Amino acid sequence: MSSTMMMERTGLGMPGMGMPGMGASTVGTPPVATPTSSYLMVPRCTIKFEKCQGGMKIFCSCDDQMACSMMQNLCSMLQGGMYSCCTLMNGMTVCSCNFTLGLCRCEMTDKGICITYTSGDSKCSEMIQACCDCLSCMVQDGCTCCVMMNNTPVACGCSETAAATAKPAGKR
């Protein structure tokens, strides 16, 4: 299935380490018996970050209807918990943003989801918009972004521009 990506479940940084401040630590946990049991399939999508009044919006869209449904179902099940984004380059974490400065709301769109992250406090809104600039720059310049809810990846992908430069039209 070309519309999904394989992600390691234990954390998106160092193997065996969970995300900081997110649930129980996996340090000292014995290794899993089967090598593929710590991986999961994540819908592959196009991710776009946009500033809005008081914060930012994250648009995750899929062309494949099956991947879109999977992402929307994951979001429906995991709503109401901790939201975060992690950018990766060559499998290594470059930046991780935990959305703790404001309120997150997830809405379904015709091709995916839209996460709105806002705050009524002006300083928190500034910081949220700075995170938007950072994440947007990283995905535009080639990083892969993983959107998570409750430390579970719900979508993974890059920006439209990064995807277009990676596969020039008419060349294989």
KAKA-V320036 format. One record per run of one state. SS is the DSSP state (~ for helix, > for strand, _ for the rest). FROM is the first residue (numbers start at 1). LEN is the number of residues. If there is no record, write none. Layout:
ss:SS from:FROM len:LEN
ss:SS from:FROM len:LEN
//
This chain:
ss:_ from:1 len:3
ss:> from:4 len:5
ss:_ from:9 len:30
ss:> from:39 len:14
ss:_ from:53 len:2
ss:> from:55 len:7
ss:_ from:62 len:3
ss:~ from:65 len:14
ss:_ from:79 len:4
ss:> from:83 len:7
ss:_ from:90 len:2
ss:> from:92 len:7
ss:_ from:99 len:4
ss:> from:103 len:7
ss:_ from:110 len:2
ss:> from:112 len:7
ss:_ from:119 len:3
ss:~ from:122 len:19
ss:_ from:141 len:3
ss:> from:144 len:6
ss:_ from:150 len:2
ss:> from:152 len:7
ss:_ from:159 len:1
ss:~ from:160 len:7
ss:_ from:167 len:6
//
